[in-house]
């Protein structure tokens, strides 16, 4: 009795170690977008802190 195994179906659960160029570009693009969003968030945080200090020192009763 012989069992025939289809290679494509048997390896369906195993991810291909070779990353396709499109997936690599998409991953790189997502990382860059995440970095830009985090930089904008940090800049907004510093801007809010500086404005808070400025308003506290300028309009102190």
Phi, psi and omega in degrees: 000123180248141178252124179264125181248126177277121185297320183294321181283326182288333180264014184294325182280342182269127180286147179288122181295336178279116181277132179289150180300324180295319179294323180293318178295319179296318180296315179298318180296319179294322178295318179295318179297319178297319178297317180297317180296320180292323177295318178298320178298317179295319179297319177296322179296313178295321178297317179296320180294318180294317178296322179296315178296318181297315181293321180295320183279331184277315186255037179286132181289000000 
